[in-house]
Amino acid sequence: MKKIHSRLMAAFCLAGMLTANADAAQAPIPQLVRQDGRYALLVDGQPFTMLGVQAHNSSNYPAALDKVWGAAKDAHANTVEIPVAWEQLEPVEGKFDFSYVDTLVAQARQNKMRLVLLWFGTWKNTGPQYTPEWVKFNNQRFPRMVDKDGKTIYCLSPFGEQTLQADTRAFVALMEHLKKIDSAQRTVIMVQVENEVGTYGTVRDFGAKAQAAFKQPVPQAVLARKKAPVAGAAIGSWAEVYGPYADEYFHAYSVASYIETLAKAGRAVYDLPMFVNNALRDPVEPMAPWKGNFASGGPTFDVIDIYKAAAPHVDIAAPDLYSPESKKLGATLALFQRQDNALFVPEMGNAALYARYVYQILGRGAIGVSPFGIDYADYSNYPLGSRLKDKAMAEPFGKVYAAFRPMAGKWAQWSLAGRTYGIAEADDRQPQSFTAAGWKVTATFREWQFGNASKDDLPPGTESPNGGAALAQIGDNEFVVVGQNVRLNFEGAGANAGKPSMYARVEEGRFDAAGKWIMERNWNGDQTDWGINLTANPTVLRIRLGTY
C-alpha cells in the first residue's frame, strides 16, 4: 500500500503533462492511457469514469432528443451514448447532412453531458438496416455474403470493396466534422465503429473473394497472437493452422480488417479513442468451434487476439451484457479485462436487476458502464431489458450513479492505481470476500442494520438480488466505500493477519466538486457493532481501521 500514493501521483503528473502540452485554445483530446495493465480514459486531461446511458437506436433524430436528456439526468449520467447512422448522414451519395450531429452536440453541451457516438454503418447487429438506401438495394455494387450452399444472405460482405470505400468515406466525413465543431470543447469523448458485428446463420462469407482469401496463409500478426486451440500447422492457410476453428477465426480477421480501415482513416483526421462492441458467446460453456450459437466474426472473447492483430487502431473490444445471470456476467468481465484490453461495458440491460452490477464493473477497474435504452421513448426491449419506459426505469441506475458521480474523477484515479474492488450480490445470495492490502473484506446480504436476519425475518426490498459495493483503498488502513443492501466486515490479512482490529472512523459523507471530502456524520456504536450495513439507498463512507 505504501506505493499507492506514488502511483496516484504518477497518474496526476501524466494528466498534468497532457494538459500543459495541449493547445491553450483547446481542451486536451480524450485518450486512453495504460499503467501496469490498468486503464483510464482521460477527458480534459484528467481520469474520467463514464457513468453512461445509451439511448434507443431510433432516438438519433433531433425531435427525439428531448426524451433522451430527461432520462439521462434522472439517471445522474455524465455521458450519453447515441447512434449516428450512415443513412442519415449520407442519404444521397456524396452529399452529407450533419444537421443531426450539430444539434446533438449543441444539446449535449446545454445539458452538460459528454457523448459517445456509435457509428451504425455497414453493420448494426450484423445487418445493413442503417445503411443508406442506395447501399441497401444495390447488391451488385455492395455485395452481401454468400453461405456455404451458395445462397446470398442478409449481411453485407467484408470483401465488398466499394462498400468499404463508401463506408470509410462517410466515417471520415463524420470525424472531420467532429474535429471542426468539437476540437475546442471535446464534447465527444469516444467513438464506436460499427455495432455488434458478425453473422448469424453462417460462420463466414463463402463468396469467391472470401474463398480466395481463406486459402491464403494466415498473416504473421495473427500467428504471433492467436494460438490454435487444437494442434495444427505452425504456418499455412487458415484451415491448416486452425482446423475446425478456421472459419470463425478467418471471419473475425476479415471483419476486423474492414473495421481497421475505417478506424485508421478516421483517427488520421481526428484521433479520438475507438472501440468495438460485442454480442457475446456463452462465457462458461466449454470452448468449441462455432455451431450457430453466437454471431461468428464478432469480437467475442476467444478472438480478441485476432482483433488486436487486425485492428490496432481500435482500442477496446467491449462486451454488451444482456445475460443477467451473475456467474455468466462475472465470467464475461474477467474474459474481456486483459492487460491489452481495457474493461468497458458500452451496453447493459436496463432492468433494475442490472443496477447492482455497476458496483462490480466499476470496482473491477472499468473505464465506464452504460445501461441500454435509458430514454423515455415509448419503446421497451423487454425481455432483454426493463418493461418500464418512465422514470421508474431510470431510477435504480440513478441512485447508484448519484452516489458515484461526485467522486467519478477520483474513482478513475484510484482505479488506475489498481486499488478498487467491486462486489455484486450473486444469484445464490451467498457471502463474497476479497483481500486488499492488509485487509480481508467480506460481504453478506439480506441483513438488517442491527442484528442478524433469519429466513423468517428478512429486510423488505431484498426479495431479488440487488446488493453491491465498490471499495477504493486510499491508504494502508483506509477505504472509500459506496454500496447498497450489503453488510461489510473487515478483518486483518497479510501484515495485519491475526491482529485484533477495530474501526477508527466510519464517516458518512460525500466528495464535493473540488474533490474534498465532506463529512455528514461519524458512524459508531450501534451503527458499526454489526459490521458496515448499507441499506437500499446507496451510501458513501470513508472508513479508517486500526490494529491493537
Steps between C-alpha positions, in 0.01 A plus 500: 500500500796737550532525121144613447574868554793503258290322241220749542750782468626345178145500366454863604831599339409319178171685481669827585761462229232425244311808606809720498600386153157558351415798285385772737195562281388139517423242764736200476366235268354198685731201508540160659806457721647185649692448822619155607227332296227727634324773305346842533312715253634853516245774438619859523835352597364327812393140571127468438250236610224471242163473673320450173159431356431383147197626314277276293615446142228719350549792738767641269292785354471860622130477583561190712780642714279661766406153619868411529628790712229470763570132555876557505458763771269275702771232478762754622710405197797702385509348150247406233574236237294551187507384137600692192363304205659492157152530345436834672848638438511420126145442373616595153838368394769764534271752675548513876250634751648582840197680640420222747861484621506877548175494697613203708832656598342837578230345719751276679693811599183672616418197713859466626541151356793337320429293191611164367396470136404159363570471127226286348649441158541177306395291800258557783426180695659326199246645251497789248182676617678828581671530161358749247244370253749541218707234681221277630353412163806486273632153549716516189701791628472425871495119516355294778663192639448155355450197723654155460221394262554800274192685621514880542424596861401820680845620610724726291830337412824620659652442155280760332764747381255775409312448827820553694594805296159660543473426872852630560426819308190565711676419827791727417254778414345457845838514673603806299179673600548409868847649490359817349219549753638337815879542518468781751250342740544123449137414563548173310742281693492165315367339184370150442578364152205295365277311744491135612661371184516142376237272348224274616411195299832459325848474641658721231481631147544231236498736201773481240722771652458356847587151379816625334605683818419197717758296308775756557753463784393627840665842552801501728340758730218253570735204546700701754192563713248221450597143573293213364269330755585169334828386351555623145769625269726778627449690176273457202143568398226570753378141478852360541580710806166517681315188386135496622533861626626631167168629365418711809854630538523593133168681519615690811815605316303608192254712696769645728712594198201681348444690826870585520478680167227727639667552836842578356359747248275665758774539759732646239273805488379507864669268746223410745507165685306232314345168596291212372216337690400139508191279513643234728558131472437295813796563734462185711422223252799290386690651209397350167493601132207717389173309483251777430481615862643852469587762239807358330762758409419743779756589768404217734740426785667216311604720205607819679858411403399493134332839530810641668714370215269612218373831645774678697318834468209361705576545870244274666296188431204549733224265621128577481345344811151361449532176698403593856628178657771603743731209412496579129532871552801461728666259259449743212659786691802286581543390138486853357718667765851434377844657513446607138128582524335752728177391664206706370130405494333710226168318528321327786140412564294779656289275723539584869688177573796629295555807720691302762758403240617861473686445829668187371590651163644827630663324793686276255657807340274557199530838331122516480163331475178581318158336530314493169163660428511776759271747331130567518401381153188285502703186438631214710737222398361267767595221571859615439425807708237660717127496433493861624534808281486784753693643792457176695720331237785750544477524877695186606800616298448860604538412868833326438632763261402781738725346765792454259475820302654751746808277526506367142832667421661381821363152441673489162827602667468231767411246233806588292710446812353148535330545834130454426283197564139416421237253611146441375258270676501168317195302402575249780498787758815355663774699678794625293843621604821645362838591645642850466836616637493399867127434518245235410154635420194275517160595364176339611149577385141514624608631841342753731704801604504372857507132586479195278217422266326164493323323217170597659593864555676652201531869414237626255618580148747213491275242337722506190879546489574874501791550739848613414800701605804660345806582711811707438796450732642852528752431777654210690200479734249724323217432256234694315190284473182544296225241505146387570322209669823344623682434827879537493742362759873571513766278654878512492687321220859496383703716738189545717406131512414381850502846652187627674357801323225757522366801315676828566244702302202413279396827346192536285521786251591597147768656285437852377573633150859579600559146626487594868338256740195645678399303810136478599528273805734252666358149543574338834347271759173364369588595142817286494439227760363270233737594220453765236135470399384690193132526414317532170610863474857500363730651759860626487725434799862576582629227730826499696604191694772418749652205685596464864 
